[in-house]
Amino acid sequence: FHRLQQRRLRTLGRLRTGARKPSNGPGRALITWRLTAPSKDLIVAAAGLYGGEVKPWESQDGEQWEVVTASSSLNVLVPPGGMFQQAELWTGGGCTRRCDGRTEQLSGQPCLCPSDIAEFRALGKVGQACRTVTRLSVILPDVRELGTWRMDTKSELAWTEMRTAMDVIEGIHTFTGRAVPASLRLDPRSRKVPGEGTRRYIV
């Protein structure tokens, strides 16, 4: 895993923080990692390491396999360039916009999202503008297959907390050019919301 910044590793699968969504209604957050991949062998290997039952899963990309593990923490290697952000608008038909603040990259036209951050966030929450998507690609060294597993999140809190760690990791990348060992963990949190009581969530 040395000098990975000069190589582009293939994506093996996804690390997910939610259960598969029902045909109607919102998805459900998990307290342990859910792994999905087109390769059954990879998911079987992951289940042997992290626990859980291997099941088939019909995704938008076709037939895949999944396991809801028994683990809330994964030992990973973070390669150089492992985290980035994009502004995207998703509908039932897939990604319909991908913006960099100036250009909508799928059409090549000017970005349609508002420049005001507060308005951008408010409209994004109701599906009328892009939302900022943070993508983190990591290696699962215990699975012993060369490639990365990608996690996507729209959570601003998750971005804030990961950004702090990534600042340190990117500094190590600069000096060594090597993938950095880390722990990717799901933490249960709670906070009091006026008029709503205690809200529980996962970061």
Disulfide bonds with the S-S distance in Angstrom:
none
